[in-house]
Amino acid sequence: MMLEKFLKKTQFDSYQDFFENFEINVPDNFNFAYDVVDEIAAKTPDKVAIVWCDDKGNEARFTFEQIKYYSDKAANFFRSLGIGKGDPVMLILKRRYEFWFCIIALHKLGAITIPATHLLTAKDIIYRCNAADVKMIVSVSDPEVIKHIEDAEKESPTLKYKAMLNGQREGWINFTDEMEKASDKFERPTGENATQNSDISLLYFTSGTTGMPKMVQHNFTYPLGHLLTAKYWQCVRDGGLHLTIADTGWAKAVWGKLYGQWMCGSAVFVYDYDKFVPKDLLEVIVKHKVTSLCAPPTIYRFLIKEDLSKYDLSNLEHCSIAGEPLNPEVYNQFLKATGLKLMEAYGQTELTVVIGTFPWMEPKPGSMGKPAPGYDVDLLDENGNPCDIGEEGQIVIRTGKRKPVGMFDGYYRDEKRTNEVWNNEIYYTGDMAWRDEDGYFWFVGRADDVIKSSGYRIGPFEVESALLEHPAVLECAITAAPDPVRGQVVKATVVLAKNYKPSDSLVKELQDHVKKVTAPYKYPRIIEFVDELPKTISGKIRRVQIREADSGKR
């Protein structure tokens, strides 16, 4: 089994044992495509790697032998175009199974994979192509996506090739046809074409809530960091079927749909849909007997609105949650309906799981959990001093003793921004939290989201959690609104649940509710009802956009 190959110890008696003794063996010249995928294909060719279905009734499954076969073909296809070591290739493939053929093929070549979402506009694509010197784009055959790529092409001088799945169009290569024609024999490169651990494997453009996206640079050892993610947080198992809800353009996809899962012997389940419908998701989970699930809070918020007693979820063994903080109300309702505890964790595109709720720990609803092994986590106040228990500070990673396996190498071609967040052997996450007497961490908000009103410091998450306990609230965002007397006041931007309409009486009802649930001074003095919240491409709430709009109004 792969775990024994890469971990010095796989079984632990307690969180303390886990934190102190978990250690990853990092081989020389590690390449996930050869050292994991091809090795599994050689030893257990019929082992299932992917179970795929879409919302139109199509289904497919692929063994590791087939993943090797198609990735070798894809690698030969890419090489026929001159794609080789260090060449940046952007993949805009939604949840199509060809994404796995392509990313494994690009790893085999030593090329740089740039996963991207189909929601990018032409302007977004131009920025990415020029920032990373993108040489090729492989895309789904969606007309809107194709148009954005074509509109971006004339301002993207390094872009030489465009390929689409199952499509014929002037100026485009038919990826499906050309891959089929390619040889299924691909030898691991040697000499100067072989990959080194320090080579760039992945570039992710972070969907920041402020400024232009940064290019997060990961090397070829990055997949090994997700052994911890899959085995000890998502708790996938050999022979299991794991579903992480994520488009392949997000970093969350390689957190939950590829690296750690396959190294642990679990197949990944891919549900390819255009519009999220909670009952449809529940039906495919039941039909395909998914054993572990990882999703952002928004998904679970929708699931608990369904009658979960109608679905046989007995095969579901473990559920994890990340992406944004978990509101205790969601945790409690899901536990009541399913008997499953949602195990929260915290990480970033730049990192792997930094803080998590691991198997030996009793979850505290709303807490991120405790530090992951390999990460030297601390909280620092505004003056750079360590925080006491209960005191809010910024989450930092100390890297003086060692850099965690899976941590990024910096922002590509941007030493200045790298040094701004990572200096004096400390990486500053930009996220605020506090630690309780048991060592559990509690998220407060982004450093620039914390509200200062009449001398009080108010974290948006606590107020959002209070509001979400009210049945009228489907989603909400808490921000600071300018105020001539208090400096700032708490504002709630609210999306209402079905069958609720905005009114002055509802505003008062929500304000009174918050006063009862949390400290009265934290209640939102302003409540605005909207149809939807502004979000980043990866689905995170853009509080900065709400703040900017409010500042412009005054």
C-alpha positions in Angstrom: 0.0 0.0 0.0 1.2 3.5 -0.8 0.8 4.8 2.7 3.6 2.7 4.0 5.8 3.8 1.2 5.5 7.5 2.0 4.7 7.6 5.8 7.1 6.5 8.5 4.1 5.7 10.7 0.4 5.3 9.7 -1.5 4.4 12.9 -1.6 6.8 15.9 -3.1 6.4 19.4 -4.0 10.1 20.0 -3.8 13.6 18.6 -0.6 14.1 20.5 1.0 11.0 19.0 -0.2 12.1 15.6 1.1 15.6 16.0 4.5 14.6 17.3 5.2 11.5 15.1 3.5 12.0 11.7 6.3 12.3 9.1 6.3 12.1 5.4 9.1 10.4 3.5 9.9 12.5 0.5 11.7 10.5 -2.2 14.2 12.0 -4.6 12.7 13.1 -7.9 9.1 12.2 -6.8 6.6 12.4 -9.6 3.0 11.5 -8.7 2.2 10.3 -12.2 4.9 7.7 -12.2 5.4 6.9 -8.6 1.7 6.6 -7.7 -0.6 6.3 -10.7 1.6 4.1 -12.9 2.7 2.0 -9.9 -0.9 1.3 -8.8 -1.7 0.5 -12.5 1.2 -2.0 -12.6 0.3 -3.7 -9.3 -3.5 -3.6 -9.3 -4.6 -2.6 -12.8 -8.3 -3.2 -12.2 -8.5 -1.0 -9.1 -11.1 1.7 -9.6 -9.7 5.3 -9.8 -12.7 7.4 -10.9 -16.4 6.9 -10.8 -18.0 9.7 -12.9 -21.5 10.7 -13.7 -23.2 13.9 -15.0 -26.6 15.4 -14.5 -27.8 14.1 -17.8 -27.6 10.4 -16.9 -24.2 9.6 -18.4 -21.8 7.5 -16.4 -18.3 6.2 -16.7 -15.7 4.6 -14.5 -11.9 4.3 -15.0 -9.4 1.9 -13.5 -5.8 2.8 -12.8 -4.8 0.9 -15.8 -7.1 3.1 -17.9 -5.8 6.3 -16.3 -2.2 5.2 -17.2 -3.4 4.3 -20.7 -5.2 7.7 -21.4 -2.5 9.8 -19.6 0.2 8.2 -21.7 -1.8 9.0 -24.9 -2.4 12.5 -23.7 1.3 13.0 -22.9 2.2 11.8 -26.4 -0.4 14.2 -27.9 1.0 17.2 -25.9 4.6 16.2 -26.8 3.7 16.1 -30.5 2.9 19.8 -30.2 6.2 20.6 -28.5 4.8 20.8 -25.0 7.6 19.7 -22.6 9.2 20.3 -19.3 8.4 23.8 -17.8 5.7 24.7 -20.4 2.6 26.2 -18.9 -0.7 24.6 -20.0 -4.1 25.9 -18.8 -6.9 23.4 -18.2 -10.5 24.7 -18.3 -12.3 21.4 -18.0 -15.1 21.8 -15.4 -15.7 18.4 -14.0 -14.9 16.4 -17.1 -13.0 13.2 -16.6 -10.4 14.3 -19.2 -9.0 16.7 -16.6 -7.4 13.6 -14.9 -6.0 12.4 -18.1 -4.5 15.8 -18.8 -3.0 16.7 -15.4 -1.4 13.2 -15.1 0.0 13.6 -18.6 1.4 17.1 -17.9 3.0 15.7 -14.7 4.7 13.0 -16.8 6.1 15.6 -19.1 7.2 17.9 -16.3 5.0 20.7 -17.7 3.3 23.3 -15.5 -0.4 22.7 -15.0 -2.7 25.7 -14.5 -6.2 24.6 -13.6 -8.7 27.3 -14.2 -12.4 27.7 -13.8 -14.9 28.0 -16.8 -16.2 31.2 -15.2 -13.2 33.2 -16.4 -13.9 36.1 -18.8 -11.7 37.1 -21.7 -10.0 39.8 -19.4 -9.3 37.1 -16.8 -7.8 34.8 -19.4 -5.6 37.5 -20.9 -4.2 38.3 -17.5 -3.5 34.7 -16.8 -1.9 34.0 -20.2 0.4 36.9 -19.9 1.3 36.5 -16.2 2.3 32.8 -16.7 3.3 32.8 -20.5 0.6 30.2 -21.1 1.5 28.1 -24.2 -1.7 26.0 -24.6 -5.3 25.9 -23.3 -7.4 22.7 -23.2 -11.0 23.6 -22.8 -14.5 22.1 -22.6 -16.5 22.7 -25.8 -18.9 25.2 -24.1 -19.6 28.0 -26.6 -19.3 30.7 -24.0 -16.0 29.4 -22.7 -14.7 29.1 -26.3 -15.7 32.7 -27.1 -13.9 34.0 -24.0 -10.7 32.2 -25.0 -10.9 33.3 -28.6 -11.5 36.9 -27.5 -8.4 36.7 -25.3 -6.2 35.1 -27.9 -5.1 38.3 -29.8 -3.8 39.8 -26.6 -2.1 36.6 -25.4 1.0 36.4 -27.6 2.5 33.2 -25.9 -0.7 31.2 -26.5 0.2 28.8 -29.4 -2.4 26.0 -29.2 -6.1 25.7 -28.3 -7.7 22.3 -27.9 -11.2 21.4 -27.0 -13.0 18.3 -26.0 -15.2 16.6 -28.6 -15.4 19.6 -30.9 -14.5 20.8 -34.4 -13.8 24.5 -34.9 -11.5 26.5 -37.0 -8.3 27.3 -35.2 -8.9 24.6 -32.6 -7.4 21.1 -32.1 -9.9 18.3 -31.4 -8.4 17.0 -28.2 -10.5 13.8 -28.1 -9.6 12.7 -31.6 -5.9 13.6 -31.4 -5.5 11.8 -28.1 -7.1 8.7 -29.5 -4.6 8.7 -32.4 -1.6 9.1 -30.1 0.5 6.1 -28.9 -0.3 4.6 -25.5 3.4 4.0 -24.8 5.2 6.8 -22.9 8.5 6.3 -21.2 9.5 8.2 -18.1 11.9 11.0 -19.3 15.5 10.9 -18.1 18.4 13.3 -17.9 17.6 17.0 -18.3 14.0 16.2 -19.1 13.3 14.3 -15.9 11.5 16.2 -13.2 13.2 17.3 -10.0 11.3 17.8 -6.7 11.9 21.6 -6.8 10.4 22.0 -10.4 7.1 23.8 -10.7 4.3 21.4 -11.1 1.2 23.5 -10.5 0.3 27.2 -10.7 -3.0 28.3 -9.1 -4.3 31.8 -9.5 -5.8 32.6 -6.1 -9.3 34.2 -6.3 -8.4 36.9 -3.8 -11.0 39.1 -2.2 -8.8 42.1 -3.1 -6.4 42.9 -5.9 -5.4 40.9 -9.0 -5.0 37.1 -8.4 -1.6 35.9 -7.2 0.1 32.9 -8.8 0.7 30.2 -6.1 3.6 28.0 -7.1 3.7 24.4 -6.0 6.5 21.9 -6.7 6.4 18.2 -7.5 6.4 17.2 -3.8 3.1 19.0 -3.2 0.9 15.9 -3.6 2.6 14.2 -0.7 1.3 17.0 1.6 -2.2 15.8 0.9 -1.6 12.4 2.5 -2.6 14.2 5.7 -5.6 15.8 4.0 -7.1 12.6 2.7 -6.2 10.0 5.4 -6.5 11.9 8.6 -9.0 14.7 7.9 -11.3 13.4 5.1 -10.7 9.9 6.5 -10.9 8.2 3.1 -10.1 4.5 3.0 -8.8 1.8 0.7 -11.6 0.6 -1.5 -13.8 3.6 -0.5 -15.4 6.2 -2.8 -14.8 9.8 -1.9 -16.6 12.9 -3.2 -15.3 16.4 -2.8 -17.5 19.1 -4.2 -15.3 21.2 -6.3 -14.8 22.3 -9.9 -11.4 21.2 -11.3 -10.4 24.9 -11.6 -10.2 25.2 -7.8 -7.3 24.1 -5.6 -9.9 22.1 -3.6 -10.1 19.7 -6.5 -6.5 18.4 -6.0 -7.1 18.5 -2.2 -10.1 16.1 -2.6 -10.3 14.6 -6.1 -6.8 13.3 -6.8 -3.6 13.2 -4.9 -4.3 12.0 -1.3 -7.3 9.9 -2.2 -5.4 7.8 -4.7 -2.4 7.4 -2.4 -4.8 6.1 0.2 -6.4 3.6 -2.2 -9.7 5.4 -2.5 -11.5 6.0 -5.7 -12.8 9.5 -6.4 -16.4 10.2 -7.3 -17.0 13.0 -9.7 -20.5 14.5 -10.2 -20.5 16.7 -13.3 -23.4 19.2 -13.1 -24.2 22.6 -14.4 -26.6 23.7 -11.7 -26.4 22.6 -8.1 -29.7 20.9 -7.1 -29.5 19.5 -3.5 -31.8 16.5 -4.1 -29.9 15.5 -7.2 -26.6 15.5 -5.3 -28.2 13.4 -2.5 -29.6 10.9 -5.1 -26.2 10.3 -6.7 -24.5 9.9 -3.3 -27.1 7.2 -2.5 -27.0 5.5 -5.9 -23.2 5.3 -6.1 -22.7 4.5 -2.4 -20.3 7.3 -1.7 -18.4 6.6 1.6 -16.9 10.0 2.4 -17.9 13.5 1.5 -16.2 16.9 1.7 -18.0 20.1 0.8 -18.1 23.8 1.7 -20.6 25.1 4.3 -22.9 26.4 1.5 -23.5 22.9 0.2 -24.4 21.6 3.7 -26.6 24.6 4.3 -28.7 23.5 1.3 -28.6 19.8 2.2 -30.1 20.4 5.7 -33.0 22.2 4.1 -34.0 18.9 2.4 -35.8 16.1 4.1 -32.7 13.9 4.7 -34.8 11.1 6.1 -35.9 10.3 2.6 -32.3 9.2 1.6 -30.4 6.1 2.5 -27.1 7.6 3.6 -26.0 4.5 5.4 -22.9 4.1 3.2 -21.7 7.5 4.1 -19.0 7.1 6.8 -17.4 10.4 7.2 -18.1 14.1 6.3 -15.7 17.0 6.3 -16.2 20.7 5.7 -13.9 23.5 4.6 -13.7 26.6 2.4 -15.4 29.0 4.8 -16.1 28.7 8.6 -18.7 26.3 9.7 -21.7 27.7 11.5 -22.7 25.7 14.5 -26.3 25.6 13.4 -25.4 23.7 10.2 -23.3 21.3 12.3 -26.1 20.6 14.7 -28.8 20.1 12.1 -26.7 17.8 10.0 -25.7 15.7 13.0 -29.3 15.4 14.1 -30.4 14.3 10.6 -27.6 11.9 9.8 -25.7 11.1 12.9 -22.5 12.3 11.2 -20.2 14.9 12.7 -18.9 17.5 10.3 -15.1 17.6 10.7 -13.9 21.1 9.9 -10.4 22.2 8.8 -8.6 25.3 7.7 -6.1 25.7 4.9 -5.2 27.9 1.9 -4.3 27.5 -1.7 -0.7 28.2 -0.6 -0.9 25.4 2.0 -2.5 22.0 2.8 -4.5 21.3 5.9 -3.0 23.7 8.6 -5.6 23.3 11.3 -8.1 20.4 11.4 -10.5 18.2 13.3 -8.7 14.9 13.3 -10.0 11.4 14.2 -8.9 11.5 17.9 -10.6 14.8 18.5 -14.2 15.6 19.5 -15.3 18.4 17.2 -16.3 21.7 18.7 -19.0 23.1 16.3 -17.6 26.3 14.8 -14.0 25.5 15.6 -11.4 24.7 12.9 -9.7 22.2 15.3 -6.0 21.9 16.2 -2.8 22.4 14.3 -1.8 19.7 11.8 1.5 17.9 12.2 4.3 19.5 10.2 2.9 23.0 10.7 4.3 25.2 13.4 1.1 27.4 13.9 0.9 30.5 16.1 -1.3 33.5 16.6 0.4 36.9 16.6 -1.1 40.3 17.7 -0.7 43.6 15.9 2.8 44.1 17.4 4.0 40.6 16.4 3.7 39.1 19.9 2.2 35.7 20.6 -1.4 35.8 21.7 -2.7 34.5 25.0 -5.6 32.1 25.3 -8.8 33.8 24.2 -6.9 36.7 22.5 -7.4 37.3 18.8 -4.5 37.4 16.5 -3.3 36.5 12.9 -2.7 32.9 12.1 1.0 32.5 11.1 3.2 29.5 10.2 6.7 29.5 11.5 9.1 28.0 9.0 12.4 28.5 10.7 12.8 24.8 11.7 11.4 23.4 8.4 9.0 24.1 5.6 5.9 21.9 5.7 5.6 19.3 2.9 2.9 20.8 0.6 3.5 24.4 1.4 4.0 26.6 -1.6 7.4 27.9 -2.8 6.2 31.5 -3.2 4.2 33.6 -5.7 5.4 33.0 -9.2 7.4 35.9 -10.6 6.4 38.1 -7.7 9.1 38.2 -5.0 7.7 41.4 -3.6 4.3 39.9 -2.7 6.0 36.7 -1.5 8.1 38.8 0.9 5.1 40.8 2.1 3.5 37.6 3.5 6.5 35.4 4.2 9.4 37.1 6.0 11.7 36.4 8.9 10.8 32.7 8.6 7.1 33.5 9.3 4.3 33.1 6.8 1.3 35.4 7.5 -2.0 33.9 6.4 -4.0 37.1 6.7 -6.7 35.2 8.7 -7.6 36.1 12.3 -8.5 33.5 15.0 -8.3 32.9 18.7 -7.3 29.8 20.6 -9.2 28.3 23.6 -7.9 26.6 26.7 -8.0 23.1 24.9 -5.9 24.3 22.0 -8.8 24.5 19.5 -8.6 27.4 17.0 -11.7 29.6 16.3 -11.9 31.6 13.1 -12.7 35.3 13.3 -12.3 36.6 9.8 -9.8 38.0 7.3 -7.5 40.6 9.0 -9.1 43.3 6.9 -12.7 42.1 7.6 -12.6 42.7 11.4 -14.9 45.5 12.4 -13.9 48.1 15.0 -17.0 49.8 16.4 -17.0 52.2 19.4 -13.8 50.6 20.7 -15.1 47.0 20.2 -13.5 44.5 17.8 -16.2 42.4 16.1 -15.4 39.4 14.0 -17.9 38.9 11.1 -18.2 35.1 11.5 -19.8 35.2 14.9 -22.5 37.6 13.8 -23.1 35.6 10.6 -23.4 32.4 12.6 -26.0 34.1 14.8 -28.0 35.3 11.8 -27.9 31.9 10.1 -29.7 30.3 13.0 -32.8 32.3 12.0 -35.0 30.4 9.5 -35.4 33.5 7.3 -31.7 33.7 6.5 -30.2 31.6 3.7 -26.9 33.4 3.3 -25.4 36.5 4.8 -22.3 38.6 4.9 -21.3 40.9 7.8 -19.2 43.9 7.0 -18.2 47.3 8.5 -20.2 50.3 7.3 -18.8 53.8 7.9 -20.5 55.7 10.7 -19.7 59.3 11.8 -20.2 58.6 15.5 -19.0 55.0 16.0 -16.4 55.0 13.2 -17.9 51.7 11.9 -21.1 49.9 12.5 -22.0 46.3 11.8 -23.9 45.8 8.5 -25.6 42.5 7.4 -26.2 41.8 3.8 -28.8 39.1 3.7 -30.2 36.6 1.2 -33.6 35.4 2.4 -34.8 31.8 2.4 -37.8 30.9 0.3 -41.2 32.2 1.5 -39.6 35.2 3.3 -39.9 38.8 2.1 -38.0 41.9 3.2 -39.8 44.2 5.7 -39.0 46.6 8.5 -40.5 44.1 11.0 -38.2 41.4 9.7 -35.2 43.7 10.1 -36.1 44.2 13.8 -36.7 40.5 14.3 -33.3 39.7 12.9 -31.6 42.4 15.0 -33.4 41.1 18.2 -32.4 37.6 17.3 -28.7 38.5 17.1 -28.9 40.4 20.4 -30.2 37.2 22.1 -27.7 34.8 20.5 -24.5 36.8 20.9 -23.3 39.9 22.7 -25.8 42.7 22.1 -23.2 45.2 20.9 -22.6 43.0 17.9 -26.0 43.2 16.4 -26.2 44.6 12.8 -27.4 48.2 12.9 -27.9 48.1 9.2 -29.6 45.2 7.3 -29.8 45.1 3.5 -31.7 42.4 1.7 -30.2 41.2 -1.7 -30.9 38.5 -4.2 -27.4 37.2 -4.1 -24.0 38.0 -2.5 -21.0 39.0 -4.4 -18.5 36.1 -4.6 -15.1 35.2 -5.9 -14.8 32.7 -8.7 -14.2 30.0 -6.1 -17.5 30.9 -4.3 -16.1 32.9 -1.3 -18.0 36.0 -0.3 -16.4 39.2 -1.4 -17.0 41.4 1.6 -14.6 43.9 0.2 -17.0 44.6 -2.7 -19.8 45.3 -0.2 -17.6 47.6 1.8 -16.5 49.5 -1.3 -20.1 49.9 -2.5 -21.1 51.3 1.0 -18.1 53.7 1.0 -19.2 55.0 -2.4 -22.7 55.7 -1.1 -21.4 58.0 1.6 
